[in-house]
Amino acid sequence: MKRAYVRPTMVGERFVANEYVAACGDSGTVYKFKCDAGGGESGVVYEESNGKDDLQARPVFLGGDRCLGPYHACGVTHEAEVQDKFLKGYYVCGGSVTDVIIWRGEDGDNVHCTTNLKQETWGTAKS
């Protein structure tokens, strides 16, 4: 059998987009997280508002962190827009303090807390 020489050639392909890709960041993406701080125990939630590490449970005018009021975990997995404001905070119950991430709800007037402090591990979805 006789072998024939084949000259090497370079083949180029042109990229043609076949799907729409949004160029506006994470618009329409939601985080999924469970409101679970404290389990079934009622407590109080503070927003880290004074720039000092750890909870300072004294009035704001005395340099304390801002108290958001009583809290009880609803146990619901919420879907919150990635552009929503997520606050560092503390859940206090029976003398123990737990670091939490606070989401104030769709209208900013409710308190939901999660003990999963690694937002990069939260589930996401398109809304």
Backbone hydrogen bonds, N-H to C=O, Kabsch-Sander energy under -0.5 kcal/mol:
donor,donor_aa,acceptor,acceptor_aa,energy
7,R,5,Y,-0.5
11,V,9,T,-0.5
12,G,10,M,-0.5
27,S,24,C,-0.6
29,T,26,D,-2.4
30,V,125,A,-3.2
31,Y,80,A,-3.4
32,K,123,G,-2.9
33,F,31,Y,-0.5
33,F,78,H,-1.8
35,C,76,V,-2.5
36,D,34,K,-1.3
36,D,113,C,-1.1
37,A,113,C,-1.5
39,G,36,D,-2.2
41,E,38,G,-2.5
43,G,71,Y,-2.8
44,V,92,V,-2.3
45,V,69,G,-2.4
46,Y,90,Y,-2.6
47,E,66,R,-3.3
48,E,88,K,-2.7
49,S,47,E,-1.2
57,A,55,L,-0.6
58,R,56,Q,-1.8
62,L,59,P,-1.6
63,G,60,V,-2.2
64,G,59,P,-2.2
65,D,56,Q,-2.8
66,R,47,E,-1.0
68,L,45,V,-3.0
69,G,45,V,-0.8
71,Y,43,G,-2.6
75,G,35,C,-2.0
78,H,33,F,-2.7
78,H,76,V,-0.8
80,A,31,Y,-2.2
80,A,78,H,-0.5
82,V,29,T,-2.1
84,D,81,E,-1.9
86,F,84,D,-0.5
87,L,102,I,-2.6
89,G,100,V,-2.3
90,Y,46,Y,-2.6
91,Y,98,T,-3.0
92,V,44,V,-3.2
92,V,90,Y,-0.5
93,C,96,S,-2.2
96,S,93,C,-2.1
98,T,91,Y,-2.6
100,V,89,G,-2.2
101,I,114,T,-2.1
102,I,87,L,-3.3
103,W,112,H,-2.9
104,R,85,K,-0.6
108,G,105,G,-1.0
110,N,104,R,-2.6
112,H,103,W,-2.2
114,T,101,I,-2.0
117,L,115,T,-1.2
119,Q,117,L,-1.1
121,T,118,K,-2.3
122,W,119,Q,-1.5
123,G,32,K,-1.0
125,A,30,V,-1.7
127,S,28,G,-4.7
